[in-house]
Amino acid sequence: MRAPFLVPALLRFPGFAARQDAWGRLLKITAGGGELSTSAKLVTGEFVLVDFELGGERLVIRSRVHHAYDDDDGGRVAELRWADMVERRRLVRALLDVLSRA
């Protein structure tokens, strides 16, 4: 299941990373992960908490950066893999709800 969205997302980094929160936009959301555009310098392999709202439901999903690269506008695009199975199931339900209303 895949849905094209432009969903604002707050990026929070685990305590040991000691990085400031950042904002981004989820460009794609799937049951297994997503694609994110941000100004934060995300690095392949790192973990980030992605906090966003979808269909009236707030989700905070621990995610691993699967791949990241610089875009033509000087930003960063990251392919994410959802690492939290409980939140992932909530996301699937929210996606189904949003897509059923489309």
Secondary structure, DSSP 8 states (H G I E B T S, - for coil): -EEEEEEEEEEE--GGG----EEEEEEEEESSEEEEEESS---TT-EEEEEEEETTEEEEEEEEEEEEEE-TTS-EEEEEEE--HHHHHHHHHHHHHHHHH-
